Amino acid sequence: MFYIYILKSSRDKSYYVGSCKNSEIRLNQHNKGVVKSTKKSTPWELVYFESYDNLKNTRKRERQIKSWKKRIAIENLIKHFKI
């Protein structure tokens, strides 16, 4: 399985969209400061994810969400999502 995920920073309330094969390990990497692009905004909280059977569809969805320019679009997506 592959996952698309959205993280929210507890520090500055920003969002980060990514994809991975193991969301638990990836979240730990973000919070330990291993990921350069998210290091300054730790700690991160997982607020949304979707699962896919193949990497191609996962990356396609990741690009779609990242193309949304307005913060409200991401907030609408995660509004009713329960982890």
Biotite code that builds the C-alpha atoms (Angstrom):
import biotite.structure as struc

atoms = struc.array([
    struc.Atom([0.000, 0.000, 0.000], chain_id="A", res_id=1, res_name="MET", atom_name="CA", element="C"),
    struc.Atom([0.991, 3.592, -0.628], chain_id="A", res_id=2, res_name="PHE", atom_name="CA", element="C"),
    struc.Atom([-0.316, 6.633, 1.199], chain_id="A", res_id=3, res_name="TYR", atom_name="CA", element="C"),
    struc.Atom([-0.939, 10.290, 0.540], chain_id="A", res_id=4, res_name="ILE", atom_name="CA", element="C"),
    struc.Atom([-0.875, 12.245, 3.782], chain_id="A", res_id=5, res_name="TYR", atom_name="CA", element="C"),
    struc.Atom([-1.392, 15.744, 5.088], chain_id="A", res_id=6, res_name="ILE", atom_name="CA", element="C"),
    struc.Atom([0.427, 16.967, 8.165], chain_id="A", res_id=7, res_name="LEU", atom_name="CA", element="C"),
    struc.Atom([-0.340, 20.064, 10.195], chain_id="A", res_id=8, res_name="LYS", atom_name="CA", element="C"),
    struc.Atom([2.341, 21.898, 12.130], chain_id="A", res_id=9, res_name="SER", atom_name="CA", element="C"),
    struc.Atom([1.601, 22.530, 15.784], chain_id="A", res_id=10, res_name="SER", atom_name="CA", element="C"),
    struc.Atom([4.106, 25.379, 15.685], chain_id="A", res_id=11, res_name="ARG", atom_name="CA", element="C"),
    struc.Atom([2.888, 27.555, 12.811], chain_id="A", res_id=12, res_name="ASP", atom_name="CA", element="C"),
    struc.Atom([-0.340, 25.783, 11.665], chain_id="A", res_id=13, res_name="LYS", atom_name="CA", element="C"),
    struc.Atom([1.054, 25.195, 8.160], chain_id="A", res_id=14, res_name="SER", atom_name="CA", element="C"),
    struc.Atom([0.205, 22.097, 6.128], chain_id="A", res_id=15, res_name="TYR", atom_name="CA", element="C"),
    struc.Atom([2.493, 19.636, 4.384], chain_id="A", res_id=16, res_name="TYR", atom_name="CA", element="C"),
    struc.Atom([1.347, 17.172, 1.698], chain_id="A", res_id=17, res_name="VAL", atom_name="CA", element="C"),
    struc.Atom([3.403, 14.082, 0.962], chain_id="A", res_id=18, res_name="GLY", atom_name="CA", element="C"),
    struc.Atom([3.320, 10.435, -0.037], chain_id="A", res_id=19, res_name="SER", atom_name="CA", element="C"),
    struc.Atom([5.006, 7.342, 1.339], chain_id="A", res_id=20, res_name="CYS", atom_name="CA", element="C"),
    struc.Atom([4.824, 3.613, 1.835], chain_id="A", res_id=21, res_name="LYS", atom_name="CA", element="C"),
    struc.Atom([4.707, 3.680, 5.663], chain_id="A", res_id=22, res_name="ASN", atom_name="CA", element="C"),
    struc.Atom([2.957, 6.700, 7.155], chain_id="A", res_id=23, res_name="SER", atom_name="CA", element="C"),
    struc.Atom([3.971, 5.963, 10.750], chain_id="A", res_id=24, res_name="GLU", atom_name="CA", element="C"),
    struc.Atom([7.689, 5.863, 9.931], chain_id="A", res_id=25, res_name="ILE", atom_name="CA", element="C"),
    struc.Atom([7.368, 8.934, 7.708], chain_id="A", res_id=26, res_name="ARG", atom_name="CA", element="C"),
    struc.Atom([5.616, 10.966, 10.421], chain_id="A", res_id=27, res_name="LEU", atom_name="CA", element="C"),
    struc.Atom([8.419, 10.067, 12.839], chain_id="A", res_id=28, res_name="ASN", atom_name="CA", element="C"),
    struc.Atom([10.986, 11.253, 10.271], chain_id="A", res_id=29, res_name="GLN", atom_name="CA", element="C"),
    struc.Atom([9.182, 14.583, 9.928], chain_id="A", res_id=30, res_name="HIS", atom_name="CA", element="C"),
    struc.Atom([9.027, 15.063, 13.701], chain_id="A", res_id=31, res_name="ASN", atom_name="CA", element="C"),
    struc.Atom([12.676, 14.116, 14.245], chain_id="A", res_id=32, res_name="LYS", atom_name="CA", element="C"),
    struc.Atom([13.774, 16.794, 11.771], chain_id="A", res_id=33, res_name="GLY", atom_name="CA", element="C"),
    struc.Atom([15.099, 14.320, 9.196], chain_id="A", res_id=34, res_name="VAL", atom_name="CA", element="C"),
    struc.Atom([13.036, 15.877, 6.393], chain_id="A", res_id=35, res_name="VAL", atom_name="CA", element="C"),
    struc.Atom([14.695, 19.150, 5.397], chain_id="A", res_id=36, res_name="LYS", atom_name="CA", element="C"),
    struc.Atom([11.533, 20.832, 4.067], chain_id="A", res_id=37, res_name="SER", atom_name="CA", element="C"),
    struc.Atom([9.577, 20.333, 7.311], chain_id="A", res_id=38, res_name="THR", atom_name="CA", element="C"),
    struc.Atom([12.341, 20.631, 9.895], chain_id="A", res_id=39, res_name="LYS", atom_name="CA", element="C"),
    struc.Atom([11.578, 24.240, 10.901], chain_id="A", res_id=40, res_name="LYS", atom_name="CA", element="C"),
    struc.Atom([7.897, 23.597, 11.665], chain_id="A", res_id=41, res_name="SER", atom_name="CA", element="C"),
    struc.Atom([8.051, 20.569, 13.972], chain_id="A", res_id=42, res_name="THR", atom_name="CA", element="C"),
    struc.Atom([6.120, 19.046, 15.638], chain_id="A", res_id=43, res_name="PRO", atom_name="CA", element="C"),
    struc.Atom([3.732, 17.691, 12.999], chain_id="A", res_id=44, res_name="TRP", atom_name="CA", element="C"),
    struc.Atom([0.388, 15.978, 13.418], chain_id="A", res_id=45, res_name="GLU", atom_name="CA", element="C"),
    struc.Atom([-1.168, 13.610, 10.872], chain_id="A", res_id=46, res_name="LEU", atom_name="CA", element="C"),
    struc.Atom([-4.552, 15.129, 9.955], chain_id="A", res_id=47, res_name="VAL", atom_name="CA", element="C"),
    struc.Atom([-5.444, 13.265, 6.757], chain_id="A", res_id=48, res_name="TYR", atom_name="CA", element="C"),
    struc.Atom([-4.461, 10.261, 4.654], chain_id="A", res_id=49, res_name="PHE", atom_name="CA", element="C"),
    struc.Atom([-5.645, 8.173, 1.711], chain_id="A", res_id=50, res_name="GLU", atom_name="CA", element="C"),
    struc.Atom([-4.383, 4.745, 0.666], chain_id="A", res_id=51, res_name="SER", atom_name="CA", element="C"),
    struc.Atom([-3.657, 3.484, -2.844], chain_id="A", res_id=52, res_name="TYR", atom_name="CA", element="C"),
    struc.Atom([-2.602, 0.180, -4.370], chain_id="A", res_id=53, res_name="ASP", atom_name="CA", element="C"),
    struc.Atom([0.074, 1.651, -6.618], chain_id="A", res_id=54, res_name="ASN", atom_name="CA", element="C"),
    struc.Atom([2.606, 4.442, -6.612], chain_id="A", res_id=55, res_name="LEU", atom_name="CA", element="C"),
    struc.Atom([1.375, 6.002, -9.865], chain_id="A", res_id=56, res_name="LYS", atom_name="CA", element="C"),
    struc.Atom([-2.095, 6.808, -8.480], chain_id="A", res_id=57, res_name="ASN", atom_name="CA", element="C"),
    struc.Atom([-0.606, 7.963, -5.184], chain_id="A", res_id=58, res_name="THR", atom_name="CA", element="C"),
    struc.Atom([1.699, 10.469, -6.867], chain_id="A", res_id=59, res_name="ARG", atom_name="CA", element="C"),
    struc.Atom([-1.097, 11.652, -9.162], chain_id="A", res_id=60, res_name="LYS", atom_name="CA", element="C"),
    struc.Atom([-3.294, 12.448, -6.146], chain_id="A", res_id=61, res_name="ARG", atom_name="CA", element="C"),
    struc.Atom([-0.375, 14.089, -4.314], chain_id="A", res_id=62, res_name="GLU", atom_name="CA", element="C"),
    struc.Atom([0.233, 16.418, -7.281], chain_id="A", res_id=63, res_name="ARG", atom_name="CA", element="C"),
    struc.Atom([-3.480, 17.222, -7.434], chain_id="A", res_id=64, res_name="GLN", atom_name="CA", element="C"),
    struc.Atom([-3.652, 18.259, -3.779], chain_id="A", res_id=65, res_name="ILE", atom_name="CA", element="C"),
    struc.Atom([-0.387, 20.210, -4.017], chain_id="A", res_id=66, res_name="LYS", atom_name="CA", element="C"),
    struc.Atom([-1.779, 22.118, -7.003], chain_id="A", res_id=67, res_name="SER", atom_name="CA", element="C"),
    struc.Atom([-4.528, 23.588, -4.841], chain_id="A", res_id=68, res_name="TRP", atom_name="CA", element="C"),
    struc.Atom([-3.311, 27.081, -4.131], chain_id="A", res_id=69, res_name="LYS", atom_name="CA", element="C"),
    struc.Atom([-5.707, 28.004, -1.382], chain_id="A", res_id=70, res_name="LYS", atom_name="CA", element="C"),
    struc.Atom([-5.383, 26.766, 2.182], chain_id="A", res_id=71, res_name="ARG", atom_name="CA", element="C"),
    struc.Atom([-9.170, 26.494, 2.424], chain_id="A", res_id=72, res_name="ILE", atom_name="CA", element="C"),
    struc.Atom([-9.187, 23.681, -0.167], chain_id="A", res_id=73, res_name="ALA", atom_name="CA", element="C"),
    struc.Atom([-7.000, 21.500, 2.062], chain_id="A", res_id=74, res_name="ILE", atom_name="CA", element="C"),
    struc.Atom([-9.008, 22.442, 5.149], chain_id="A", res_id=75, res_name="GLU", atom_name="CA", element="C"),
    struc.Atom([-12.227, 21.428, 3.366], chain_id="A", res_id=76, res_name="ASN", atom_name="CA", element="C"),
    struc.Atom([-10.687, 18.071, 2.479], chain_id="A", res_id=77, res_name="LEU", atom_name="CA", element="C"),
    struc.Atom([-9.697, 17.288, 6.065], chain_id="A", res_id=78, res_name="ILE", atom_name="CA", element="C"),
    struc.Atom([-12.741, 18.882, 7.711], chain_id="A", res_id=79, res_name="LYS", atom_name="CA", element="C"),
    struc.Atom([-14.727, 15.682, 8.237], chain_id="A", res_id=80, res_name="HIS", atom_name="CA", element="C"),
    struc.Atom([-11.842, 13.206, 8.226], chain_id="A", res_id=81, res_name="PHE", atom_name="CA", element="C"),
    struc.Atom([-11.333, 11.144, 11.389], chain_id="A", res_id=82, res_name="LYS", atom_name="CA", element="C"),
    struc.Atom([-8.085, 9.275, 11.997], chain_id="A", res_id=83, res_name="ILE", atom_name="CA", element="C"),
])
